[in-house]
Amino acid sequence: MTTPRATLPQVAERAGVSLASASRALHGTGASAAMVEKVRTAAAELGYQPHATGRSLRLRRTFHIAFAVADIGNPVYVEMMTAIQSVVAEHGYRLVVATTGATPQSTVELVRSVSAGLVDGLVISPLRLSDALVEKLTHSQVPVVVIGRSLETAKLDSVSTDSAGGIGQAVEHILSLGRRRIGFLNGPLDTTPGDARQRGFDTAVARDGFAGESVDTEVAEDFTVTAGLAAATRLLARHGNGRQLDAVVAANDLLAIGAIRAAREHGLRVPEDLAVTGMDDTEIGRVYQPSLTSVSLRSSERGRRAAEIILDLLDGPEHRTQNVLVEPVLVARESTSAGHPAGHAEEGTA
């Protein structure tokens, strides 16, 4: 025999409040903390489950937030997604993940579709940020938060990180190990991360007074292990199959892993012959052998902050535009044998 479903009037009666007060408390709108606690306790005791469709119709919300990225397989986006999901779920929202593709036009089309009332808000981390995309985001029918470049001038809420400065940290780390012949392995320069990280590398080597022959840059087709392997192979080939280099700074962890594989194929030891750094501090880099020295751009923190901002936007019209900067942190591991000069790494050190 099926147990009758508990109703909102029963919850109100159990809590000793009016029906309207019970409704406000359960929906988190206009109720005191004490009221919310009393009503939710009554709801739990009765096993009451609000009807999601009815709630959406009453409040004219879908209770869905979209997270749009170029490649959901990238571990950086997975970390962001997990953090966003954790935050929004606590407020009764579900996260919908959408893949934009790599081109600005495909991203514009996705923004147009989600703005048509399919979701209540959009968190987006675009690989390429064109003027057309900024325009579309600025005039979106739903609140938007961008993870990537700061968009203060466009009056868009954003969460960014100083990836240029992060590359600078990687270069300084390599120099501290006594290594001076550095190759930089970057992704496409027409992308937001590729552009920022190239500027960061150029600034760092210029600041440290490198001669032109001391550094070299190779650009991969994208930010993947396969592309990194191909690009690193080209880089090493130009420098005596890698024997004229003593370090590779890579623009992300996947490129760095490709560089380590290329080094091994050329008979080079990492880090004894070639130190390698990455960026993003992903789980795959942490468990790889050797474990990867990487600049953490704190993906989970960026996702968490973006989720908090989108909820703030949904909460009311008094929102002030927020442009949050999350600082990078270098994490030294085995791929550079931190603290030991080139050619003198001690076995087993990290």
Summary of the structure (lengths in Angstrom):
residues: 350
radius of gyration: 24.9
end to end distance: 63.1
largest distance: 82.9
contacts: 1228
relative contact order: 0.11
helix: 45%
strand: 16%
